[in-house]
Amino acid sequence: MPLIGLTTSDSLNSKRNPLVSLSTHYVRAILQAGGTPVLIPNQLDEPAWRELYNRLDGIVFTGGGDIETGIFHGEDHPRVSGINRERDALELPLLRAAAEDGKPFLGICRGLQVTNVALGGTLFTHITDQLPGALGHDQFDDLPRNHLAHPVRVQEGSLAAQILAEPLLGVNSLHHQGIQKLAPALQAVAFAPDGLVEAVEMPGHPFGLAVQWHPEWLTEHASARRLFQSFVAAARK
């Protein structure tokens, strides 16, 4: 079973004690796909994360708070929240290492944004105010997390199309930021009805793929299961 690193969030429990945290849905999705999940805490310094990185067969860059706006010279907005500088400082070089070394990686929601920013792209810091005609992508209030909020059109011939096997795919939508300028090393391979990029991949990389939705909440759908299975299979190689 390949070792799959999962990036994490920092949170507090009911007694205000600090936690390294991650939704169990990520863990279960990797286990169901045949991988062994390993949590990556944000407190690792560079020698420590590089030591762990060398032992991992693949990495999932998970969802979470916003990336610090100044890193990509983004437009400030009052809805920017959840910034964790330790997490940014860990994940951005970790993504670059995986991109350069050909280590399989899968980005999910924030993970797609990390992928784009790490490789030189930029973000809308609040889609609704900055993308004309935008959908309401932040559909996480009072709705189940597996609610299919809108379709995405998957580009024919892409790795994503081969894996998902659905040219028009229903997805959940739990984000308020998204790709504005695409990083040069990436190819946009799925789009929301308003034109927002919903998936990217790295041409020539063994498995460098990121999606804006949350497939870990959609594993009752075959397309989400295939995504995790394909990623773990690439890590196994």
ChimeraX commands (.cxc) that place a marker at each C-alpha (Angstrom):
marker #1 position 0.00,0.00,0.00 radius 0.5
marker #1 position 1.64,3.28,-1.08 radius 0.5
marker #1 position 2.20,5.94,1.57 radius 0.5
marker #1 position 0.04,8.99,0.79 radius 0.5
marker #1 position 0.77,12.26,2.57 radius 0.5
marker #1 position -2.22,14.45,3.43 radius 0.5
marker #1 position -1.75,18.12,4.27 radius 0.5
marker #1 position -3.61,19.33,7.35 radius 0.5
marker #1 position -5.22,22.30,9.07 radius 0.5
marker #1 position -4.62,23.75,12.52 radius 0.5
marker #1 position -7.66,24.11,14.77 radius 0.5
marker #1 position -8.80,24.28,18.39 radius 0.5
marker #1 position -10.96,21.84,20.32 radius 0.5
marker #1 position -13.80,22.81,22.65 radius 0.5
marker #1 position -11.28,23.59,25.41 radius 0.5
marker #1 position -9.22,25.80,23.08 radius 0.5
marker #1 position -6.42,23.27,22.90 radius 0.5
marker #1 position -4.55,23.24,19.55 radius 0.5
marker #1 position -5.07,20.37,17.12 radius 0.5
marker #1 position -3.61,19.09,13.89 radius 0.5
marker #1 position -6.84,18.36,12.02 radius 0.5
marker #1 position -8.21,16.83,8.84 radius 0.5
marker #1 position -11.64,15.60,7.80 radius 0.5
marker #1 position -11.84,11.81,8.03 radius 0.5
marker #1 position -13.40,11.85,4.54 radius 0.5
marker #1 position -9.91,12.36,3.04 radius 0.5
marker #1 position -8.52,9.50,5.09 radius 0.5
marker #1 position -11.35,7.15,4.14 radius 0.5
marker #1 position -11.09,8.05,0.45 radius 0.5
marker #1 position -7.40,7.13,0.41 radius 0.5
marker #1 position -7.97,3.93,2.38 radius 0.5
marker #1 position -10.80,2.90,0.03 radius 0.5
marker #1 position -8.49,3.51,-2.94 radius 0.5
marker #1 position -5.78,1.25,-1.50 radius 0.5
marker #1 position -3.37,3.77,0.03 radius 0.5
marker #1 position -2.01,4.31,3.52 radius 0.5
marker #1 position -2.71,7.89,4.68 radius 0.5
marker #1 position -0.01,9.83,6.55 radius 0.5
marker #1 position -0.82,13.26,8.02 radius 0.5
marker #1 position 1.60,16.11,7.30 radius 0.5
marker #1 position 1.58,18.67,10.16 radius 0.5
marker #1 position 2.25,22.31,9.34 radius 0.5
marker #1 position 4.80,22.59,12.13 radius 0.5
marker #1 position 7.49,20.69,10.19 radius 0.5
marker #1 position 10.58,22.73,9.31 radius 0.5
marker #1 position 12.24,22.21,5.93 radius 0.5
marker #1 position 14.64,19.39,6.93 radius 0.5
marker #1 position 11.76,17.53,8.58 radius 0.5
marker #1 position 9.27,17.87,5.71 radius 0.5
marker #1 position 11.94,16.89,3.19 radius 0.5
marker #1 position 12.71,13.76,5.22 radius 0.5
marker #1 position 9.02,12.84,5.23 radius 0.5
marker #1 position 8.58,13.83,1.58 radius 0.5
marker #1 position 11.30,11.37,0.52 radius 0.5
marker #1 position 9.34,8.52,2.12 radius 0.5
marker #1 position 5.99,9.37,0.57 radius 0.5
marker #1 position 4.71,7.84,-2.67 radius 0.5
marker #1 position 2.15,10.60,-3.30 radius 0.5
marker #1 position 0.68,13.72,-1.72 radius 0.5
marker #1 position -2.86,15.08,-1.42 radius 0.5
marker #1 position -3.04,18.84,-0.97 radius 0.5
marker #1 position -6.32,19.17,0.93 radius 0.5
marker #1 position -8.90,21.90,1.40 radius 0.5
marker #1 position -8.79,24.64,4.01 radius 0.5
marker #1 position -8.38,28.38,4.54 radius 0.5
marker #1 position -7.18,31.00,2.09 radius 0.5
marker #1 position -3.59,31.48,0.95 radius 0.5
marker #1 position -2.02,34.73,2.13 radius 0.5
marker #1 position -2.96,37.25,-0.55 radius 0.5
marker #1 position 0.45,38.93,-0.70 radius 0.5
marker #1 position 2.12,35.71,-1.89 radius 0.5
marker #1 position 0.47,36.05,-5.31 radius 0.5
marker #1 position 0.00,39.84,-5.29 radius 0.5
marker #1 position -3.75,39.37,-5.07 radius 0.5
marker #1 position -6.49,41.90,-4.51 radius 0.5
marker #1 position -7.36,42.29,-0.82 radius 0.5
marker #1 position -10.94,41.47,0.11 radius 0.5
marker #1 position -12.82,41.40,3.44 radius 0.5
marker #1 position -13.90,37.77,2.80 radius 0.5
marker #1 position -10.30,36.51,2.88 radius 0.5
marker #1 position -10.06,34.28,5.96 radius 0.5
marker #1 position -8.39,31.29,7.54 radius 0.5
marker #1 position -4.86,32.35,6.59 radius 0.5
marker #1 position -2.19,30.10,8.10 radius 0.5
marker #1 position 1.33,31.26,7.25 radius 0.5
marker #1 position 2.90,28.04,8.53 radius 0.5
marker #1 position 0.69,26.05,6.20 radius 0.5
marker #1 position 1.52,28.29,3.22 radius 0.5
marker #1 position 5.23,28.04,4.03 radius 0.5
marker #1 position 5.01,24.23,4.04 radius 0.5
marker #1 position 2.64,23.52,1.17 radius 0.5
marker #1 position 3.98,25.84,-1.53 radius 0.5
marker #1 position 7.54,24.41,-1.57 radius 0.5
marker #1 position 6.14,20.90,-1.04 radius 0.5
marker #1 position 4.03,21.30,-4.19 radius 0.5
marker #1 position 7.00,22.64,-6.14 radius 0.5
marker #1 position 9.09,19.65,-5.05 radius 0.5
marker #1 position 6.39,17.19,-6.19 radius 0.5
marker #1 position 6.03,19.04,-9.50 radius 0.5
marker #1 position 9.78,19.01,-10.14 radius 0.5
marker #1 position 10.39,15.43,-9.02 radius 0.5
marker #1 position 7.43,13.80,-10.72 radius 0.5
marker #1 position 5.94,12.62,-7.42 radius 0.5
marker #1 position 2.19,12.02,-7.88 radius 0.5
marker #1 position 0.02,14.71,-6.31 radius 0.5
marker #1 position -3.69,15.47,-6.12 radius 0.5
marker #1 position -4.95,18.94,-5.18 radius 0.5
marker #1 position -8.43,19.42,-3.72 radius 0.5
marker #1 position -10.11,22.86,-3.44 radius 0.5
marker #1 position -7.43,24.90,-1.60 radius 0.5
marker #1 position -5.06,22.29,-3.04 radius 0.5
marker #1 position -5.89,23.44,-6.58 radius 0.5
marker #1 position -5.21,27.02,-5.51 radius 0.5
marker #1 position -1.91,25.99,-3.88 radius 0.5
marker #1 position -0.94,24.22,-7.11 radius 0.5
marker #1 position -1.63,27.32,-9.19 radius 0.5
marker #1 position 0.04,29.82,-6.84 radius 0.5
marker #1 position 3.09,27.61,-6.19 radius 0.5
marker #1 position 3.74,27.41,-9.94 radius 0.5
marker #1 position 3.28,31.14,-10.62 radius 0.5
marker #1 position -0.47,31.69,-11.07 radius 0.5
marker #1 position -2.90,34.03,-9.31 radius 0.5
marker #1 position -6.35,33.81,-7.70 radius 0.5
marker #1 position -9.62,35.64,-7.52 radius 0.5
marker #1 position -9.72,36.50,-3.82 radius 0.5
marker #1 position -13.54,36.55,-3.88 radius 0.5
marker #1 position -15.03,35.15,-7.08 radius 0.5
marker #1 position -18.47,36.74,-6.80 radius 0.5
marker #1 position -17.05,40.28,-6.78 radius 0.5
marker #1 position -14.25,39.76,-9.32 radius 0.5
marker #1 position -15.57,37.43,-12.04 radius 0.5
marker #1 position -18.41,38.96,-14.09 radius 0.5
marker #1 position -21.42,36.65,-14.23 radius 0.5
marker #1 position -20.01,34.33,-11.59 radius 0.5
marker #1 position -22.04,31.56,-10.02 radius 0.5
marker #1 position -22.35,31.39,-6.24 radius 0.5
marker #1 position -19.47,28.96,-5.70 radius 0.5
marker #1 position -19.51,29.26,-1.90 radius 0.5
marker #1 position -22.47,26.92,-1.41 radius 0.5
marker #1 position -21.55,25.49,1.98 radius 0.5
marker #1 position -24.19,27.08,4.24 radius 0.5
marker #1 position -27.17,24.89,5.17 radius 0.5
marker #1 position -26.45,22.38,2.40 radius 0.5
marker #1 position -24.99,18.88,2.71 radius 0.5
marker #1 position -21.40,18.70,1.54 radius 0.5
marker #1 position -22.28,16.16,-1.13 radius 0.5
marker #1 position -24.83,18.52,-2.71 radius 0.5
marker #1 position -24.18,18.74,-6.46 radius 0.5
marker #1 position -24.19,22.51,-6.93 radius 0.5
marker #1 position -23.37,22.82,-10.63 radius 0.5
marker #1 position -21.90,20.91,-13.58 radius 0.5
marker #1 position -18.34,21.13,-14.86 radius 0.5
marker #1 position -17.33,20.53,-18.46 radius 0.5
marker #1 position -14.27,18.26,-18.70 radius 0.5
marker #1 position -11.92,18.77,-21.63 radius 0.5
marker #1 position -11.80,15.83,-24.03 radius 0.5
marker #1 position -8.44,14.09,-24.25 radius 0.5
marker #1 position -7.21,15.25,-20.83 radius 0.5
marker #1 position -6.07,12.99,-18.01 radius 0.5
marker #1 position -9.08,14.20,-16.02 radius 0.5
marker #1 position -11.41,13.12,-18.84 radius 0.5
marker #1 position -9.84,9.66,-18.94 radius 0.5
marker #1 position -10.22,9.21,-15.19 radius 0.5
marker #1 position -13.61,10.80,-14.55 radius 0.5
marker #1 position -15.17,9.34,-17.71 radius 0.5
marker #1 position -17.95,11.94,-17.63 radius 0.5
marker #1 position -17.73,14.91,-20.02 radius 0.5
marker #1 position -20.30,16.82,-17.97 radius 0.5
marker #1 position -19.86,16.17,-14.28 radius 0.5
marker #1 position -21.95,17.34,-11.31 radius 0.5
marker #1 position -19.81,18.64,-8.44 radius 0.5
marker #1 position -20.16,20.20,-5.01 radius 0.5
marker #1 position -18.95,23.79,-4.58 radius 0.5
marker #1 position -17.40,24.85,-1.26 radius 0.5
marker #1 position -15.04,27.71,-2.09 radius 0.5
marker #1 position -15.05,31.47,-2.58 radius 0.5
marker #1 position -11.70,31.80,-4.35 radius 0.5
marker #1 position -10.49,30.36,-7.65 radius 0.5
marker #1 position -7.97,30.59,-10.44 radius 0.5
marker #1 position -7.62,33.99,-12.09 radius 0.5
marker #1 position -4.34,33.70,-14.03 radius 0.5
marker #1 position -3.31,30.13,-14.81 radius 0.5
marker #1 position 0.29,29.12,-13.98 radius 0.5
marker #1 position 2.38,28.54,-17.14 radius 0.5
marker #1 position 3.14,24.90,-16.25 radius 0.5
marker #1 position -0.54,23.97,-15.92 radius 0.5
marker #1 position -3.32,23.16,-18.36 radius 0.5
marker #1 position -6.94,23.97,-17.50 radius 0.5
marker #1 position -9.02,20.86,-18.15 radius 0.5
marker #1 position -12.45,21.49,-16.58 radius 0.5
marker #1 position -14.68,24.55,-16.37 radius 0.5
marker #1 position -17.79,25.72,-14.52 radius 0.5
marker #1 position -20.65,27.27,-16.54 radius 0.5
marker #1 position -19.34,30.76,-15.68 radius 0.5
marker #1 position -15.90,29.92,-17.14 radius 0.5
marker #1 position -14.10,29.43,-13.83 radius 0.5
marker #1 position -11.35,26.81,-14.01 radius 0.5
marker #1 position -12.42,23.73,-12.05 radius 0.5
marker #1 position -9.52,21.35,-12.75 radius 0.5
marker #1 position -5.90,21.61,-13.86 radius 0.5
marker #1 position -3.17,19.16,-14.71 radius 0.5
marker #1 position 0.58,19.21,-15.41 radius 0.5
marker #1 position 1.35,17.93,-18.92 radius 0.5
marker #1 position 4.21,15.44,-18.84 radius 0.5
marker #1 position 3.90,14.77,-15.10 radius 0.5
marker #1 position 3.12,11.16,-14.03 radius 0.5
marker #1 position 0.12,12.39,-12.02 radius 0.5
marker #1 position -0.18,16.12,-11.35 radius 0.5
marker #1 position -3.89,16.89,-11.11 radius 0.5
marker #1 position -5.99,19.27,-9.02 radius 0.5
marker #1 position -9.73,19.88,-8.77 radius 0.5
marker #1 position -11.68,22.78,-7.28 radius 0.5
marker #1 position -14.49,20.62,-5.89 radius 0.5
marker #1 position -14.37,18.15,-2.96 radius 0.5
marker #1 position -14.41,14.57,-4.30 radius 0.5
marker #1 position -13.74,13.13,-0.82 radius 0.5
marker #1 position -17.38,13.99,-0.03 radius 0.5
marker #1 position -18.63,12.40,-3.27 radius 0.5
marker #1 position -17.29,8.86,-3.10 radius 0.5
marker #1 position -20.82,7.49,-3.60 radius 0.5
marker #1 position -20.20,8.54,-7.22 radius 0.5
marker #1 position -18.02,6.33,-9.42 radius 0.5
marker #1 position -16.18,9.33,-10.89 radius 0.5
marker #1 position -14.88,10.40,-7.44 radius 0.5
marker #1 position -13.81,6.85,-6.60 radius 0.5
marker #1 position -11.96,6.59,-9.92 radius 0.5
marker #1 position -10.11,9.83,-9.16 radius 0.5
marker #1 position -8.70,8.52,-5.86 radius 0.5
marker #1 position -8.06,5.05,-7.30 radius 0.5
marker #1 position -6.12,6.48,-10.25 radius 0.5
marker #1 position -4.06,8.70,-7.97 radius 0.5
marker #1 position -3.18,5.85,-5.59 radius 0.5
marker #1 position -2.35,3.60,-8.57 radius 0.5
marker #1 position 0.06,6.25,-9.87 radius 0.5
marker #1 position 1.65,6.50,-6.40 radius 0.5
marker #1 position 2.00,2.72,-6.27 radius 0.5
marker #1 position 4.15,2.80,-9.42 radius 0.5
marker link #1:1,2 radius 0.2
marker link #1:2,3 radius 0.2
marker link #1:3,4 radius 0.2
marker link #1:4,5 radius 0.2
marker link #1:5,6 radius 0.2
marker link #1:6,7 radius 0.2
marker link #1:7,8 radius 0.2
marker link #1:8,9 radius 0.2
marker link #1:9,10 radius 0.2
marker link #1:10,11 radius 0.2
marker link #1:11,12 radius 0.2
marker link #1:12,13 radius 0.2
marker link #1:13,14 radius 0.2
marker link #1:14,15 radius 0.2
marker link #1:15,16 radius 0.2
marker link #1:16,17 radius 0.2
marker link #1:17,18 radius 0.2
marker link #1:18,19 radius 0.2
marker link #1:19,20 radius 0.2
marker link #1:20,21 radius 0.2
marker link #1:21,22 radius 0.2
marker link #1:22,23 radius 0.2
marker link #1:23,24 radius 0.2
marker link #1:24,25 radius 0.2
marker link #1:25,26 radius 0.2
marker link #1:26,27 radius 0.2
marker link #1:27,28 radius 0.2
marker link #1:28,29 radius 0.2
marker link #1:29,30 radius 0.2
marker link #1:30,31 radius 0.2
marker link #1:31,32 radius 0.2
marker link #1:32,33 radius 0.2
marker link #1:33,34 radius 0.2
marker link #1:34,35 radius 0.2
marker link #1:35,36 radius 0.2
marker link #1:36,37 radius 0.2
marker link #1:37,38 radius 0.2
marker link #1:38,39 radius 0.2
marker link #1:39,40 radius 0.2
marker link #1:40,41 radius 0.2
marker link #1:41,42 radius 0.2
marker link #1:42,43 radius 0.2
marker link #1:43,44 radius 0.2
marker link #1:44,45 radius 0.2
marker link #1:45,46 radius 0.2
marker link #1:46,47 radius 0.2
marker link #1:47,48 radius 0.2
marker link #1:48,49 radius 0.2
marker link #1:49,50 radius 0.2
marker link #1:50,51 radius 0.2
marker link #1:51,52 radius 0.2
marker link #1:52,53 radius 0.2
marker link #1:53,54 radius 0.2
marker link #1:54,55 radius 0.2
marker link #1:55,56 radius 0.2
marker link #1:56,57 radius 0.2
marker link #1:57,58 radius 0.2
marker link #1:58,59 radius 0.2
marker link #1:59,60 radius 0.2
marker link #1:60,61 radius 0.2
marker link #1:61,62 radius 0.2
marker link #1:62,63 radius 0.2
marker link #1:63,64 radius 0.2
marker link #1:64,65 radius 0.2
marker link #1:65,66 radius 0.2
marker link #1:66,67 radius 0.2
marker link #1:67,68 radius 0.2
marker link #1:68,69 radius 0.2
marker link #1:69,70 radius 0.2
marker link #1:70,71 radius 0.2
marker link #1:71,72 radius 0.2
marker link #1:72,73 radius 0.2
marker link #1:73,74 radius 0.2
marker link #1:74,75 radius 0.2
marker link #1:75,76 radius 0.2
marker link #1:76,77 radius 0.2
marker link #1:77,78 radius 0.2
marker link #1:78,79 radius 0.2
marker link #1:79,80 radius 0.2
marker link #1:80,81 radius 0.2
marker link #1:81,82 radius 0.2
marker link #1:82,83 radius 0.2
marker link #1:83,84 radius 0.2
marker link #1:84,85 radius 0.2
marker link #1:85,86 radius 0.2
marker link #1:86,87 radius 0.2
marker link #1:87,88 radius 0.2
marker link #1:88,89 radius 0.2
marker link #1:89,90 radius 0.2
marker link #1:90,91 radius 0.2
marker link #1:91,92 radius 0.2
marker link #1:92,93 radius 0.2
marker link #1:93,94 radius 0.2
marker link #1:94,95 radius 0.2
marker link #1:95,96 radius 0.2
marker link #1:96,97 radius 0.2
marker link #1:97,98 radius 0.2
marker link #1:98,99 radius 0.2
marker link #1:99,100 radius 0.2
marker link #1:100,101 radius 0.2
marker link #1:101,102 radius 0.2
marker link #1:102,103 radius 0.2
marker link #1:103,104 radius 0.2
marker link #1:104,105 radius 0.2
marker link #1:105,106 radius 0.2
marker link #1:106,107 radius 0.2
marker link #1:107,108 radius 0.2
marker link #1:108,109 radius 0.2
marker link #1:109,110 radius 0.2
marker link #1:110,111 radius 0.2
marker link #1:111,112 radius 0.2
marker link #1:112,113 radius 0.2
marker link #1:113,114 radius 0.2
marker link #1:114,115 radius 0.2
marker link #1:115,116 radius 0.2
marker link #1:116,117 radius 0.2
marker link #1:117,118 radius 0.2
marker link #1:118,119 radius 0.2
marker link #1:119,120 radius 0.2
marker link #1:120,121 radius 0.2
marker link #1:121,122 radius 0.2
marker link #1:122,123 radius 0.2
marker link #1:123,124 radius 0.2
marker link #1:124,125 radius 0.2
marker link #1:125,126 radius 0.2
marker link #1:126,127 radius 0.2
marker link #1:127,128 radius 0.2
marker link #1:128,129 radius 0.2
marker link #1:129,130 radius 0.2
marker link #1:130,131 radius 0.2
marker link #1:131,132 radius 0.2
marker link #1:132,133 radius 0.2
marker link #1:133,134 radius 0.2
marker link #1:134,135 radius 0.2
marker link #1:135,136 radius 0.2
marker link #1:136,137 radius 0.2
marker link #1:137,138 radius 0.2
marker link #1:138,139 radius 0.2
marker link #1:139,140 radius 0.2
marker link #1:140,141 radius 0.2
marker link #1:141,142 radius 0.2
marker link #1:142,143 radius 0.2
marker link #1:143,144 radius 0.2
marker link #1:144,145 radius 0.2
marker link #1:145,146 radius 0.2
marker link #1:146,147 radius 0.2
marker link #1:147,148 radius 0.2
marker link #1:148,149 radius 0.2
marker link #1:149,150 radius 0.2
marker link #1:150,151 radius 0.2
marker link #1:151,152 radius 0.2
marker link #1:152,153 radius 0.2
marker link #1:153,154 radius 0.2
marker link #1:154,155 radius 0.2
marker link #1:155,156 radius 0.2
marker link #1:156,157 radius 0.2
marker link #1:157,158 radius 0.2
marker link #1:158,159 radius 0.2
marker link #1:159,160 radius 0.2
marker link #1:160,161 radius 0.2
marker link #1:161,162 radius 0.2
marker link #1:162,163 radius 0.2
marker link #1:163,164 radius 0.2
marker link #1:164,165 radius 0.2
marker link #1:165,166 radius 0.2
marker link #1:166,167 radius 0.2
marker link #1:167,168 radius 0.2
marker link #1:168,169 radius 0.2
marker link #1:169,170 radius 0.2
marker link #1:170,171 radius 0.2
marker link #1:171,172 radius 0.2
marker link #1:172,173 radius 0.2
marker link #1:173,174 radius 0.2
marker link #1:174,175 radius 0.2
marker link #1:175,176 radius 0.2
marker link #1:176,177 radius 0.2
marker link #1:177,178 radius 0.2
marker link #1:178,179 radius 0.2
marker link #1:179,180 radius 0.2
marker link #1:180,181 radius 0.2
marker link #1:181,182 radius 0.2
marker link #1:182,183 radius 0.2
marker link #1:183,184 radius 0.2
marker link #1:184,185 radius 0.2
marker link #1:185,186 radius 0.2
marker link #1:186,187 radius 0.2
marker link #1:187,188 radius 0.2
marker link #1:188,189 radius 0.2
marker link #1:189,190 radius 0.2
marker link #1:190,191 radius 0.2
marker link #1:191,192 radius 0.2
marker link #1:192,193 radius 0.2
marker link #1:193,194 radius 0.2
marker link #1:194,195 radius 0.2
marker link #1:195,196 radius 0.2
marker link #1:196,197 radius 0.2
marker link #1:197,198 radius 0.2
marker link #1:198,199 radius 0.2
marker link #1:199,200 radius 0.2
marker link #1:200,201 radius 0.2
marker link #1:201,202 radius 0.2
marker link #1:202,203 radius 0.2
marker link #1:203,204 radius 0.2
marker link #1:204,205 radius 0.2
marker link #1:205,206 radius 0.2
marker link #1:206,207 radius 0.2
marker link #1:207,208 radius 0.2
marker link #1:208,209 radius 0.2
marker link #1:209,210 radius 0.2
marker link #1:210,211 radius 0.2
marker link #1:211,212 radius 0.2
marker link #1:212,213 radius 0.2
marker link #1:213,214 radius 0.2
marker link #1:214,215 radius 0.2
marker link #1:215,216 radius 0.2
marker link #1:216,217 radius 0.2
marker link #1:217,218 radius 0.2
marker link #1:218,219 radius 0.2
marker link #1:219,220 radius 0.2
marker link #1:220,221 radius 0.2
marker link #1:221,222 radius 0.2
marker link #1:222,223 radius 0.2
marker link #1:223,224 radius 0.2
marker link #1:224,225 radius 0.2
marker link #1:225,226 radius 0.2
marker link #1:226,227 radius 0.2
marker link #1:227,228 radius 0.2
marker link #1:228,229 radius 0.2
marker link #1:229,230 radius 0.2
marker link #1:230,231 radius 0.2
marker link #1:231,232 radius 0.2
marker link #1:232,233 radius 0.2
marker link #1:233,234 radius 0.2
marker link #1:234,235 radius 0.2
marker link #1:235,236 radius 0.2
marker link #1:236,237 radius 0.2
view
